[in-house]
Amino acid sequence: GGSAQDMSNSAAVAPKMTAFERVEAELRDRIISGRLAGGTRLHVDALRHEFGVSTSTVREALSRLLAGALVESQPNIGFTVAPLTRADCLDVARARELLELEALRDSLARRNDVWEAQLAGAYHLLARADRRFILDGDIAAEPEWRARNLAFHDAMVAACTNRHLLNFRRICNYNSERYRALLPVVTRAARAVPDEHRALFDSAIEGRVDDCLGIMRSHISTTVRLVIDQLREG
């Protein structure tokens, strides 16, 4: 589950969400966090009763998750959660690298003081969560770390103006996050992540574009390496 902060945030935006957006967001969170494992059947009727919505609403939500590659659909089987595999993990990482670096390149080219201030705020929050979750090993801090990590990466590309690029990036990041969530504990290799976040922030703020892109490429590959090791053991 999410933190109290997560819940209050979702409650704050809930009135603005349509019924299918609410169902989509909840199912997406369950899939990304691993509460709904790969291969799990998603029964439309059961979901309709759980959420108190119409069949068409559930199908619309599942169709959107299908478009985002989090869900699969097969004749005579229906909707299932997409499986997690080493091959898919590598494919997701490659796509994420291409999209993330291009969005970051565009964002850095358009950087201004408002972007810098928002990035500084996001980094400040992430650095605190890095210390609690990764360096101190407080597993209870994981949901907060996950939210702040995503917020930091979003802030890095916030000046990018290509909405299609940002949309595909978001879909890819949802899939990437599923794999990162497989990491049950903080490994020794993961302890380099806070330093990478600091290096990303410094290079972005200082406008060192090539350095920032190189660090981001390395940062993505670090996560992939950790996940692939976990999948090999699993």
C-alpha positions, -999 to 999 in steps of 0.1 A, spaced: 0 0 0 9 37 -3 19 60 25 -6 83 42 7 110 20 0 90 -11 -35 83 1 -42 120 8 -28 129 -26 -50 104 -43 -80 116 -23 -73 152 -33 -74 144 -70 -101 117 -69 -130 142 -76 -114 152 -108 -111 116 -121 -137 99 -141 -148 64 -130 -126 45 -155 -96 67 -147 -101 58 -110 -102 21 -118 -73 24 -142 -52 42 -116 -59 17 -88 -52 -13 -110 -21 3 -125 -8 9 -89 -15 -28 -80 3 -40 -111 33 -17 -108 38 -25 -71 36 -62 -77 4 -67 -56 -11 -81 -89 16 -105 -102 23 -113 -139 -2 -138 -153 -30 -129 -129 -65 -131 -144 -84 -98 -143 -121 -108 -141 -143 -80 -154 -173 -90 -134 -153 -92 -101 -138 -59 -107 -171 -43 -116 -185 -54 -82 -153 -44 -63 -153 -8 -77 -191 -4 -80 -189 6 -116 -203 -6 -149 -189 -34 -171 -181 -9 -198 -161 13 -173 -140 -17 -163 -134 -27 -199 -123 9 -207 -98 9 -178 -84 -24 -189 -82 -13 -225 -61 16 -214 -38 -6 -194 -36 -29 -224 -24 0 -245 2 7 -219 15 -29 -221 7 -36 -184 -22 -59 -193 -26 -85 -221 -58 -99 -237 -63 -133 -253 -93 -149 -269 -112 -173 -245 -90 -161 -216 -97 -124 -213 -75 -99 -196 -44 -109 -176 -15 -90 -160 15 -89 -185 43 -113 -174 77 -102 -162 106 -117 -181 143 -110 -185 139 -104 -222 111 -79 -216 131 -62 -189 159 -55 -214 135 -43 -240 118 -20 -215 152 -6 -204 163 0 -240 131 18 -248 133 38 -216 168 49 -223 159 62 -257 128 81 -245 144 93 -212 175 107 -228 156 124 -256 132 140 -232 160 150 -209 180 165 -238 150 187 -248 143 196 -212 179 207 -206 178 229 -237 148 247 -223 158 250 -187 149 282 -168 148 293 -131 113 279 -125 125 245 -137 156 247 -116 136 256 -85 112 227 -90 140 203 -97 158 214 -65 127 208 -45 122 173 -59 159 165 -54 158 177 -18 129 153 -10 145 124 -29 178 129 -11 161 125 23 142 94 11 175 80 -4 191 83 30 162 66 49 154 38 24 187 30 7 214 41 31 196 34 64 178 4 51 143 14 64 121 -8 43 90 10 55 102 41 36 100 23 3 66 37 -9 77 72 -1 110 67 -18 92 53 -49 70 83 -52 99 108 -47 121 89 -71 95 91 -99 88 128 -90 125 136 -93 128 119 -127 97 137 -139 111 170 -127 143 164 -147 123 163 -180 96 188 -170 108 215 -194 104 191 -224 76 203 -246 70 172 -268 38 158 -253 40 126 -274 75 119 -262 64 125 -226 34 103 -230 54 73 -244 80 80 -217 54 77 -190 41 44 -203 76 31 -205 84 42 -170 53 24 -156 66 -8 -171 101 -1 -158 88 5 -123 72 -30 -123 107 -44 -127 123 -21 -101 96 -32 -76 109 -68 -78 139 -57 -57 129 -67 -22 158 -54 -3 185 -28 -9 216 -45 -22 252 -33 -19 252 -23 -56 221 -2 -50 240 20 -25 255 38 -55 220 51 -64 220 82 -41 254 93 -55 239 89 -90 209 111 -81 233 137 -68 254 136 -99 222 139 -121 210 169 -102 244 187 -102 250 182 -139 214 192 -148 215 224 -127 249 233 -140 238 227 -176 264 200 -183 242 183 -209 266 156 -221 275 147 -185 239 145 -175 229 123 -204 258 99 -197 250 97 -160 213 90 -168 223 62 -192 245 47 -165 217 52 -139 192 32 -160 217 4 -166 224 1 -129 187 -6 -122 185 -31 -150 216 -50 -138 201 -52 -103 167 -65 -117 182 -90 -141 202 -105 -112 169 -107 -92 151 -124 -121 180 -149 -125 177 -159 -89 139 -160 -90 
